[in-house]
Amino acid sequence: MNVTVFGATGAIGQIVVDDLLRAGHDVTAYARNPAKIPPSWEEKSVAVIIAEITDAASIDKAVAGADAVVSALGPSMDRKATGLPLVEGTRLVIEAMRRHGVRRFVGNGTPSIVDERDKPTFQQKLVGFMGRTFLPRAYRELLGMSEIITTSGLDWTIVRFSAPKNGPARGVRRQGFFGTDKIGMKVTRADIAAFTAAQITDDRYVRAAPAISN
């Protein structure tokens, strides 16, 4: 498949790109900073587009010809950050997908996003409280992005996680929905990326937001 990845040079995005390549997909990587592009991507024929996430023309170019879109975008945790650029960027991505007839979207999020299958637990409520209280701008951006995605009418999946950490993949041992499935707090970025990349060809969680942990 041809897969376009937004946020491709982030901590999770880079691993997603590599996982997609290993699975035999062709990848278009969309990023802001050319200095973060791994040299190995040129050897692996990754198509790279460098632009801001609010650049409508570049987003349209990146989405054209794709079979699926992955967004590894996440709000800045910098308290000095202003505005909600990822909300506008997500809207532009969804509009481009509609124009080009691309149905499959896979993104990332936190338990602050509530799935209709959830039975909210203390863990989920705690994550929401922490976000609203200590990172209100990032919290609003995350919810704004998710609303655009979940009301898009596309075949979307949002992979939720609480406490990403570095380290080798250990395998996603718990997945599902809060209050029904037992979901832990920690998960490696390698496992988040692997689970995210796998959703491209997995329809179990279409129009759902599964939570995962190690």
C-alpha positions in Angstrom: 0.0 0.0 0.0 1.0 3.6 -0.4 0.9 5.2 3.1 1.4 8.8 4.0 2.7 9.5 7.5 2.3 12.9 9.2 4.6 13.7 12.1 7.0 11.2 10.5 10.2 12.5 12.2 8.8 12.4 15.8 9.8 9.8 18.4 6.9 7.5 17.4 6.6 8.6 13.7 10.1 7.5 12.7 9.4 4.0 14.1 6.1 3.9 12.3 7.8 4.7 9.0 10.4 2.0 9.5 7.7 -0.6 10.5 5.6 0.2 7.4 8.7 -0.2 5.2 9.5 -3.5 6.8 5.9 -4.6 6.0 6.5 -3.8 2.3 4.5 -0.6 2.1 5.6 2.5 0.1 5.8 5.6 2.4 5.5 9.3 2.0 6.9 11.1 5.0 5.5 14.5 5.9 7.7 16.5 8.3 8.7 20.1 9.3 12.4 19.8 9.9 14.6 18.4 7.1 17.5 17.9 9.7 15.5 15.1 11.3 15.1 13.0 8.2 17.1 9.7 8.8 19.7 9.1 6.0 18.4 5.6 5.7 15.1 6.8 4.3 16.8 7.9 1.1 18.2 4.5 0.6 14.8 3.0 1.2 13.1 5.4 -1.3 10.9 7.1 1.2 9.2 10.1 -0.5 9.7 13.1 1.8 7.7 16.3 1.9 9.0 19.1 4.1 6.3 21.7 5.1 4.3 23.1 8.0 1.3 21.1 9.1 -0.9 24.1 8.1 0.3 24.1 4.5 -2.8 23.0 2.6 -1.1 22.6 -0.8 1.7 20.4 0.6 -0.8 18.3 2.5 -2.9 17.8 -0.6 0.2 16.7 -2.5 1.2 14.3 0.3 -2.3 12.6 0.4 -2.8 12.3 -3.4 -2.2 8.7 -4.4 -2.3 7.4 -0.8 -4.2 4.2 0.2 -4.0 5.2 3.8 -2.9 8.0 6.1 -1.2 7.7 9.5 -0.9 10.7 11.9 1.8 10.4 14.5 1.2 14.1 15.4 1.0 15.0 19.0 0.5 18.4 20.8 3.6 20.3 22.0 4.1 20.0 25.7 5.8 23.4 25.8 3.9 25.6 28.1 4.9 28.6 26.0 3.3 27.2 22.8 0.3 29.1 21.5 -2.6 28.4 19.1 -3.9 25.0 18.0 -2.0 24.3 14.8 -2.6 20.6 14.9 -6.4 21.1 14.9 -6.1 23.1 11.6 -3.6 20.6 10.2 -5.8 17.7 11.0 -8.8 19.4 9.3 -6.7 19.9 6.2 -5.6 16.3 6.2 -9.2 15.1 6.4 -10.3 17.4 3.7 -7.5 16.2 1.4 -8.4 12.6 2.1 -12.0 13.3 1.1 -10.9 15.0 -2.1 -8.7 12.1 -3.1 -11.0 9.3 -1.9 -8.7 8.0 0.8 -10.7 6.2 3.5 -8.3 4.8 6.0 -6.9 7.0 8.8 -4.9 5.9 11.8 -3.8 8.3 14.5 -2.6 8.5 18.1 -4.1 9.9 21.2 -4.4 9.6 25.0 -7.2 8.3 27.3 -8.5 11.9 27.4 -10.2 10.8 24.2 -13.3 8.8 25.2 -14.5 5.9 23.1 -18.2 5.0 23.3 -17.3 1.5 24.4 -15.4 2.8 27.5 -16.7 2.5 31.0 -14.4 5.3 32.4 -12.0 4.2 35.1 -9.9 6.1 37.6 -6.9 5.8 35.3 -8.8 7.4 32.4 -10.2 10.2 34.6 -6.8 10.9 36.1 -5.2 11.4 32.6 -8.0 13.7 31.7 -7.7 15.7 34.9 -3.9 16.0 34.5 -4.3 17.2 30.9 -7.0 19.8 31.7 -5.1 21.1 34.7 -1.5 21.2 33.8 -1.5 21.3 29.9 -4.8 22.9 29.0 -3.6 24.1 25.5 -2.3 20.7 24.6 -5.5 19.1 26.0 -7.7 21.3 23.9 -5.6 20.6 20.8 -5.8 16.8 21.4 -9.6 16.9 21.8 -10.0 19.2 18.8 -8.0 16.9 16.6 -9.9 13.8 17.7 -13.3 15.5 17.1 -12.4 16.2 13.5 -11.3 12.6 13.0 -14.2 10.9 14.7 -16.8 12.9 12.9 -15.1 12.7 9.5 -17.1 9.7 8.3 -13.8 8.0 7.3 -12.6 4.6 8.4 -10.5 5.9 11.3 -8.7 4.4 14.3 -7.2 6.3 17.1 -4.6 4.3 19.1 -4.6 5.5 22.8 -1.8 5.2 25.3 -0.9 6.8 28.6 2.8 6.7 29.4 5.0 6.1 26.4 8.7 5.3 27.1 11.8 4.5 25.1 13.2 1.0 24.9 12.8 -2.2 22.8 9.4 -3.5 21.8 7.9 -5.8 24.4 4.7 -6.5 22.7 1.2 -5.1 23.3 -0.1 -7.4 25.9 -3.2 -5.4 26.7 -5.6 -3.7 24.3 -9.2 -2.7 24.2 -11.4 -0.3 26.1 -11.4 1.1 29.6 -13.6 -0.5 32.1 -14.0 -3.6 29.9 -10.4 -4.6 29.3 -7.6 -4.3 31.8 -5.3 -1.6 30.4 -2.0 -0.7 32.0 -0.2 2.7 32.0 3.1 2.1 30.4 3.9 1.1 26.8 7.1 1.5 24.7 7.1 3.8 21.7 8.3 0.9 19.7 5.1 -1.0 20.6 2.9 2.0 19.9 4.5 2.4 16.5 4.1 -1.3 15.7 0.4 -1.4 16.7 -0.3 1.8 14.8 1.4 0.6 11.6 -0.5 -2.7 11.9 -3.9 -1.0 11.8 -3.4 -0.1 8.2 -4.4 -3.7 7.2 -6.4 -4.6 10.3 -10.1 -3.7 10.5 -10.8 -4.8 14.1 -10.8 -1.3 15.4 -12.3 0.7 12.5 -14.1 3.7 13.9 -12.8 2.9 17.4 -10.2 4.2 19.8 -8.4 1.1 21.3 -6.2 1.7 24.3 -2.9 -0.3 24.6 -0.3 -1.1 27.1 2.5 -3.5 27.8 
